[in-house]
Amino acid sequence: MKINGNELFVEDLGLKNNETIVFLNGVMTTTSSWYELSDWFVKNGYRVILHDFKGQLKSEKPDGPYTFMEHAEDTIEILRNLGIKKAHFIGTSYGGEVALKIGILFPEFVQTLSVIDSVSELDEKLKNEIENWINMCKDGDGYKFFWGMAEGIYSKNYIEKNKPFLEKRAYATKHMDPSYFKGQTTLYETFMNDVWMTEELKAIKSPTLVVCGELDTLKPPKFSKIIKESIMQSEYIIIPDAGHVVIFEKSKELLSVLIGFIKKNKIKV
């Protein structure tokens, strides 16, 4: 779909006239990262919208850095093109930060926000980690890049139990086109420059669910607590024994939480 001058990869799933859920990707991933969670909603009558942000795997990768406002505007333009006036927004990490910006700038489109393992500001540890990712992207070694970031986003238990699966992903990353790393670098720079939005969060009036993995070392619970304390209508959930990528590590537990939150905040269609 041509959105604000760029070709963005968009998936429109499920029944067209029912409640809509918009899933917003983590920075390194694509729409398929949501399938395990989104499938339940499609099968149970919801309309599901997925897309890759500009700079991500299947979308165009213009020069940047971008802004979170631009990502928010792109997402809302997709909804306008599809005739969707209100939706539940679920975002993880970078996608959660885009969801927050949508809540700030486009409240009329928001029924609920669910923000998973996200931040509204940085500390030195997180800055250093992202700078390390930028340097690994510049090296262009996909295998080294994958394992270099894996220890920061997955819990130790998950890595130990899923080593063969993760090794396959590392080899797949090794063969990524160089454009992937160009896009990733741009997105990381966007994050470093523009994620600062704590003071703006008080503008969010929609019901908001803030979720964080107990063992998240990349964006630890202290950041989720800042978000929760800044949004009046918010709930805060810690997922035990999970690292940064709760959507993979504890997908069943997360799905239960999301279903309950969305059902009690139903859109009148």
C-alpha positions as CSV (number, residue, x, y, z in Angstrom):
1,M,0.0,0.0,0.0
2,K,1.4,3.4,-0.9
3,I,1.4,5.4,2.3
4,N,2.8,9.0,2.5
5,G,5.1,8.4,-0.4
6,N,6.4,4.9,0.6
7,E,5.3,1.4,-0.2
8,L,4.4,-0.4,3.0
9,F,3.6,-4.1,3.4
10,V,0.1,-4.4,4.8
11,E,-2.0,-7.4,5.8
12,D,-5.8,-7.1,6.3
13,L,-7.2,-10.3,7.9
14,G,-10.5,-11.5,9.2
15,L,-14.1,-10.1,8.9
16,K,-14.2,-6.6,7.5
17,N,-17.0,-5.0,9.5
18,N,-16.1,-6.2,12.9
19,E,-13.9,-4.9,15.7
20,T,-10.4,-4.1,14.5
21,I,-7.1,-4.9,16.2
22,V,-3.9,-3.3,14.9
23,F,-0.7,-5.2,15.8
24,L,2.5,-3.1,15.7
25,N,5.9,-4.9,15.2
26,G,9.0,-5.0,17.2
27,V,11.9,-3.3,15.5
28,M,13.7,-6.4,14.1
29,T,10.6,-8.3,13.0
30,T,7.9,-8.4,10.4
31,T,4.2,-9.1,10.5
32,S,4.6,-12.8,10.8
33,S,5.9,-12.3,14.4
34,W,2.3,-11.7,15.4
35,Y,0.7,-14.8,13.8
36,E,0.6,-16.9,16.9
37,L,-1.3,-14.2,18.7
38,S,-3.3,-12.6,15.9
39,D,-4.7,-16.0,14.7
40,W,-6.9,-16.3,17.8
41,F,-8.5,-12.9,17.1
42,V,-9.0,-13.7,13.4
43,K,-10.7,-17.0,14.2
44,N,-12.9,-15.3,16.8
45,G,-14.4,-12.7,14.4
46,Y,-12.0,-9.8,14.7
47,R,-10.5,-7.8,11.9
48,V,-6.7,-7.7,12.2
49,I,-4.4,-5.2,10.5
50,L,-0.6,-5.9,10.3
51,H,2.1,-3.9,8.6
52,D,5.8,-3.4,8.4
53,F,6.9,0.1,9.3
54,K,9.0,1.9,6.7
55,G,12.5,0.7,7.2
56,Q,11.4,-2.9,8.1
57,L,11.8,-6.1,6.2
58,K,9.0,-6.0,3.6
59,S,8.4,-2.3,3.4
60,E,10.3,0.5,1.6
61,K,13.4,1.8,3.3
62,P,13.8,5.5,2.6
63,D,16.7,7.4,4.1
64,G,16.1,8.5,7.7
65,P,16.1,8.9,10.6
66,Y,12.4,8.9,10.9
67,T,10.2,10.0,13.8
68,F,7.6,8.1,15.8
69,M,5.1,10.7,14.7
70,E,5.7,9.6,11.1
71,H,5.1,6.0,12.0
72,A,1.9,7.0,13.8
73,E,0.8,9.0,10.8
74,D,1.5,6.1,8.5
75,T,-0.5,3.7,10.6
76,I,-3.5,6.0,10.8
77,E,-3.3,6.6,7.0
78,I,-3.5,2.8,6.5
79,L,-6.7,2.7,8.6
80,R,-8.2,5.6,6.7
81,N,-7.5,3.9,3.4
82,L,-9.3,0.8,4.8
83,G,-12.2,2.8,6.1
84,I,-11.5,1.9,9.8
85,K,-12.4,4.6,12.3
86,K,-11.5,3.0,15.6
87,A,-9.3,0.1,16.7
88,H,-7.5,-1.6,19.5
89,F,-3.7,-1.1,19.1
90,I,-1.3,-3.8,20.4
91,G,2.5,-3.0,20.1
92,T,5.6,-4.7,21.3
93,S,8.9,-2.8,22.0
94,Y,9.3,-0.3,19.1
95,G,5.7,-1.0,18.1
96,G,4.6,-0.2,21.6
97,E,6.3,3.1,21.3
98,V,4.5,3.8,18.1
99,A,1.2,2.8,19.8
100,L,1.9,5.4,22.5
101,K,2.5,8.1,19.9
102,I,-0.8,7.1,18.2
103,G,-2.5,7.4,21.6
104,I,-1.0,10.9,22.0
105,L,-1.7,12.2,18.5
106,F,-4.8,10.3,17.3
107,P,-7.0,9.6,20.3
108,E,-10.1,9.5,18.2
109,F,-8.9,6.3,16.5
110,V,-8.0,4.5,19.8
111,Q,-10.3,2.2,21.7
112,T,-7.5,0.7,23.7
113,L,-3.7,0.6,23.8
114,S,-1.7,-2.5,24.8
115,V,2.0,-1.7,25.2
116,I,4.4,-4.6,25.6
117,D,8.1,-4.2,26.7
118,S,8.3,-0.6,25.7
119,V,9.8,2.7,26.9
120,S,9.1,6.4,26.8
121,E,12.6,7.4,27.6
122,L,16.2,6.1,27.7
123,D,18.9,5.4,30.2
124,E,22.7,4.9,29.5
125,K,22.5,1.1,29.5
126,L,19.8,1.1,26.9
127,K,21.6,3.7,24.8
128,N,24.8,1.7,24.9
129,E,22.9,-1.5,23.8
130,I,21.3,0.2,20.8
131,E,24.6,1.8,19.8
132,N,26.1,-1.8,19.9
133,W,23.3,-3.0,17.5
134,I,24.1,-0.1,15.2
135,N,27.8,-1.1,15.1
136,M,26.9,-4.7,14.4
137,C,24.6,-3.6,11.5
138,K,27.5,-1.7,10.0
139,D,29.7,-4.8,10.2
140,G,27.0,-6.6,8.1
141,D,27.6,-10.1,9.6
142,G,24.0,-11.3,10.1
143,Y,24.9,-14.4,12.1
144,K,27.0,-12.3,14.5
145,F,24.3,-9.7,14.7
146,F,21.6,-12.2,15.6
147,W,23.6,-13.7,18.5
148,G,24.9,-10.3,19.5
149,M,21.4,-9.0,20.1
150,A,19.8,-12.4,21.3
151,E,21.3,-12.3,24.8
152,G,19.7,-8.9,25.3
153,I,16.2,-9.7,24.2
154,Y,15.7,-13.4,25.2
155,S,15.8,-14.8,28.7
156,K,18.6,-17.3,29.5
157,N,16.0,-20.1,30.0
158,Y,14.4,-19.4,26.7
159,I,17.8,-19.5,24.9
160,E,18.8,-22.7,26.6
161,K,15.5,-24.4,25.7
162,N,15.3,-23.1,22.1
163,K,19.0,-23.2,21.0
164,P,18.3,-25.2,17.7
165,F,15.4,-22.9,16.7
166,L,17.5,-19.7,17.5
167,E,20.5,-21.1,15.6
168,K,18.2,-21.5,12.5
169,R,17.1,-17.9,12.9
170,A,20.8,-16.8,13.2
171,Y,21.7,-18.6,9.9
172,A,18.6,-17.0,8.2
173,T,19.8,-13.6,9.4
174,K,23.2,-14.3,8.0
175,H,21.7,-14.4,4.5
176,M,19.7,-11.2,4.8
177,D,20.0,-8.6,2.1
178,P,22.2,-5.6,3.1
179,S,19.1,-3.4,2.8
180,Y,17.7,-5.1,6.0
181,F,20.7,-3.8,8.0
182,K,20.4,-0.3,6.4
183,G,16.7,-0.2,7.5
184,Q,17.6,-1.5,11.0
185,T,20.2,1.1,11.4
186,T,17.7,3.8,10.5
187,L,15.1,2.5,12.9
188,Y,17.6,2.3,15.8
189,E,18.7,5.9,15.1
190,T,15.0,6.9,15.1
191,F,14.6,5.2,18.5
192,M,17.6,6.9,20.0
193,N,16.6,10.3,18.7
194,D,12.9,10.3,19.2
195,V,11.6,7.9,21.8
196,W,11.5,10.6,24.5
197,M,7.8,11.0,25.2
198,T,7.2,10.5,29.0
199,E,5.9,14.1,29.4
200,E,3.4,13.6,26.6
201,L,1.9,10.4,28.0
202,K,-0.6,12.3,30.3
203,A,-2.5,13.2,27.1
204,I,-3.5,9.5,26.6
205,K,-7.0,9.0,27.9
206,S,-7.8,5.6,26.3
207,P,-7.7,2.5,28.5
208,T,-4.1,1.3,28.4
209,L,-2.6,-2.1,29.3
210,V,1.2,-2.0,30.1
211,V,2.9,-5.4,30.0
212,C,6.5,-6.2,30.7
213,G,8.6,-9.4,31.0
214,E,9.9,-9.9,34.5
215,L,13.4,-10.8,33.2
216,D,13.5,-8.1,30.5
217,T,17.0,-6.7,30.7
218,L,16.8,-4.5,27.5
219,K,13.7,-2.5,28.5
220,P,13.3,-3.6,32.2
221,P,10.1,-3.1,34.2
222,K,11.2,0.3,35.5
223,F,10.4,1.7,32.1
224,S,6.9,0.1,32.0
225,K,6.2,1.5,35.5
226,I,7.0,5.0,34.2
227,I,4.5,4.5,31.4
228,K,1.9,3.1,33.8
229,E,2.3,6.0,36.2
230,S,2.0,8.6,33.4
231,I,-1.3,7.3,31.9
232,M,-4.4,7.8,34.0
233,Q,-6.5,4.8,32.7
234,S,-3.8,2.2,32.7
235,E,-3.2,-1.3,34.1
236,Y,0.2,-2.9,34.7
237,I,1.0,-6.6,34.2
238,I,4.3,-8.4,34.8
239,I,4.7,-11.7,32.9
240,P,6.9,-14.0,35.1
241,D,10.0,-15.8,33.7
242,A,10.0,-13.8,30.5
243,G,12.6,-11.7,28.8
244,H,12.1,-8.8,26.4
245,V,10.3,-10.9,23.7
246,V,7.2,-11.8,25.7
247,I,5.2,-12.3,22.5
248,F,7.4,-15.4,21.8
249,E,8.5,-16.5,25.2
250,K,5.0,-16.4,26.9
251,S,2.6,-16.1,24.0
252,K,-0.2,-18.1,25.7
253,E,-0.1,-16.1,28.9
254,L,0.1,-12.9,27.0
255,L,-2.9,-13.9,24.8
256,S,-5.0,-14.5,27.8
257,V,-4.2,-11.1,29.2
258,L,-4.9,-9.4,25.8
259,I,-8.2,-11.2,25.3
260,G,-9.5,-10.2,28.7
261,F,-8.4,-6.5,28.3
262,I,-9.9,-6.2,24.8
263,K,-13.2,-7.9,25.7
264,K,-13.9,-5.7,28.6
265,N,-13.2,-2.6,26.4
266,K,-15.3,-3.7,23.4
267,I,-15.8,-1.4,20.5
268,K,-19.5,-0.8,19.6
269,V,-19.6,-1.7,15.8
